[in-house]
Amino acid sequence: MISAKHQVIKVGIGDVKVAAAPDKIKTAGLGSCVAVVLYHPYQKSAGLLHIMLPDSSLSRSPIYNPGKFADTGIIELIRLLGYPPARLRAKIAGGSQMFQYESTEDTMRIGPRNIEAVRQHLEMFQIPITGEDVGGSSGRTIEFDPSTCELHIRNMKLGNCII
């Protein structure tokens, strides 16, 4: 039996890409960043967004990469996939609090703020979250397989899991 060749599409920080089976899609270096996987379970296609910050109002420039922010990145990912949001499902990972701070200042809670923003925007588009591995204090690498709709997560402290 000959196995189908596939490639693993790599998504960088602040990047948005799409893939269709048999290809897979992957991102590494998730600390306080959050990865959002939107997928169509029957079309066997997916997109991955690696956000750094919760809201584009935090941009220091009027011209910015939409994949860097939860609000603009989710809209861009929906556009790239080309399906109505009602047909999509989501899995999310990341949003760690990588360093402990004495301050209770909100600006130091980037991971939790990223998680909140992603959940809020997915809810706004009525896209259900079917699995998540968020929070904590360790980094993650993830890989999504559109053919199985499985998200493989390598947690640097806790090991591997599939959601």
C-alpha positions as CSV (number, residue, x, y, z in Angstrom):
1,M,0.0,0.0,0.0
2,I,1.4,3.4,-0.9
3,S,0.8,6.1,1.6
4,A,-0.3,9.6,0.4
5,K,2.4,12.2,0.6
6,H,1.6,15.1,2.7
7,Q,3.4,18.2,4.0
8,V,3.3,19.9,7.3
9,I,2.5,23.6,6.8
10,K,4.3,25.7,9.4
11,V,2.6,28.8,10.9
12,G,4.8,31.4,12.5
13,I,4.0,33.9,15.2
14,G,1.4,36.4,14.0
15,D,0.7,34.2,10.9
16,V,-2.4,32.7,9.4
17,K,-2.4,29.7,7.0
18,V,-4.8,27.1,5.7
19,A,-4.4,23.4,4.9
20,A,-6.5,20.6,3.4
21,A,-6.1,16.8,4.0
22,P,-3.7,15.0,3.7
23,D,-1.6,18.0,4.7
24,K,-1.2,19.0,8.3
25,I,-0.7,22.4,9.9
26,K,1.6,23.2,12.8
27,T,2.9,26.0,15.0
28,A,5.5,26.1,17.7
29,G,6.5,28.5,20.5
30,L,3.1,29.0,22.1
31,G,3.7,30.7,25.4
32,S,1.4,33.5,26.1
33,C,0.3,33.4,22.4
34,V,-2.8,31.4,21.5
35,A,-3.2,29.2,18.5
36,V,-6.7,29.1,17.0
37,V,-7.6,26.2,14.7
38,L,-10.7,26.6,12.7
39,Y,-11.8,23.6,10.7
40,H,-14.6,22.3,8.6
41,P,-15.1,18.7,9.8
42,Y,-16.7,17.4,6.5
43,Q,-14.6,19.3,4.0
44,K,-11.3,18.1,5.8
45,S,-9.8,21.6,5.7
46,A,-8.5,23.8,8.4
47,G,-6.7,27.0,9.2
48,L,-4.4,28.0,12.0
49,L,-3.8,31.4,13.5
50,H,-1.0,32.2,16.0
51,I,-2.0,35.3,17.8
52,M,0.3,37.4,20.0
53,L,-2.1,40.0,21.4
54,P,-5.8,40.2,22.2
55,D,-6.8,43.4,20.3
56,S,-5.6,45.3,17.3
57,S,-6.1,48.6,19.2
58,L,-2.7,47.7,20.8
59,S,-0.9,48.1,17.5
60,R,1.6,50.9,17.5
61,S,1.2,51.4,13.8
62,P,-1.9,52.0,11.6
63,I,-0.6,49.3,9.3
64,Y,-0.3,45.9,10.9
65,N,-0.4,42.1,10.3
66,P,-4.0,41.0,11.1
67,G,-2.7,37.6,12.3
68,K,-1.0,39.2,15.2
69,F,-4.3,40.0,17.0
70,A,-7.3,37.9,18.1
71,D,-9.9,40.3,16.7
72,T,-8.5,40.8,13.2
73,G,-6.9,37.3,13.0
74,I,-10.1,35.4,13.5
75,I,-11.8,37.5,10.8
76,E,-8.9,36.9,8.4
77,L,-8.9,33.1,9.1
78,I,-12.6,32.8,8.4
79,R,-12.1,34.8,5.2
80,L,-9.2,32.5,4.1
81,L,-11.2,29.3,4.7
82,G,-14.1,30.7,2.8
83,Y,-16.9,28.8,4.7
84,P,-19.7,30.4,6.6
85,P,-18.7,30.6,10.3
86,A,-21.7,28.4,11.3
87,R,-20.1,25.5,9.5
88,L,-16.8,25.9,11.4
89,R,-15.5,24.4,14.6
90,A,-12.6,25.6,16.7
91,K,-9.8,24.2,18.9
92,I,-7.5,26.4,20.9
93,A,-4.2,26.1,22.7
94,G,-1.7,28.3,24.5
95,G,-2.3,31.4,26.6
96,S,0.2,30.5,29.3
97,Q,1.2,32.8,32.0
98,M,4.9,32.2,31.4
99,F,6.3,34.4,34.2
100,Q,4.9,35.2,37.6
101,Y,4.6,38.9,38.4
102,E,3.9,40.6,41.7
103,S,1.8,43.2,39.9
104,T,-1.9,42.6,39.4
105,E,-1.8,45.0,36.4
106,D,-3.8,43.7,33.5
107,T,-1.1,44.4,30.9
108,M,1.0,41.7,32.5
109,R,-1.7,39.0,32.0
110,I,-1.1,38.6,28.3
111,G,-1.9,34.8,28.1
112,P,-5.2,35.0,30.0
113,R,-6.2,38.1,28.0
114,N,-5.5,36.3,24.8
115,I,-7.6,33.4,25.8
116,E,-10.5,35.7,26.8
117,A,-10.3,37.6,23.5
118,V,-10.3,34.4,21.4
119,R,-13.3,33.0,23.3
120,Q,-15.2,36.3,22.9
121,H,-14.6,36.5,19.1
122,L,-15.4,32.9,18.5
123,E,-18.6,33.3,20.5
124,M,-19.4,36.4,18.5
125,F,-19.2,34.4,15.2
126,Q,-21.0,31.5,17.0
127,I,-18.1,29.1,16.3
128,P,-18.1,26.4,19.0
129,I,-14.9,25.4,20.7
130,T,-14.7,21.6,20.5
131,G,-11.4,21.3,22.4
132,E,-8.9,23.4,24.3
133,D,-5.6,23.2,26.2
134,V,-5.1,26.7,27.5
135,G,-3.5,28.4,30.5
136,G,-0.9,27.0,32.8
137,S,2.7,28.1,32.8
138,S,4.4,26.0,30.0
139,G,5.0,26.3,26.3
140,R,3.3,24.2,23.7
141,T,3.8,23.0,20.1
142,I,0.7,21.9,18.2
143,E,-0.1,20.1,15.0
144,F,-3.6,19.7,13.5
145,D,-4.6,17.0,11.1
146,P,-7.7,18.0,9.0
147,S,-8.3,14.4,7.9
148,T,-9.0,13.3,11.5
149,C,-9.8,16.7,13.1
150,E,-7.3,15.9,15.9
151,L,-5.1,18.5,17.5
152,H,-1.8,17.0,18.8
153,I,-0.3,19.0,21.6
154,R,3.2,18.8,23.0
155,N,3.3,20.5,26.4
156,M,6.9,21.3,27.4
157,K,6.1,20.3,31.1
158,L,3.2,17.9,30.9
159,G,3.9,15.8,27.8
160,N,1.7,15.0,24.8
161,C,-2.1,14.9,24.4
162,I,-4.7,14.8,21.6
163,I,-7.9,16.8,21.6
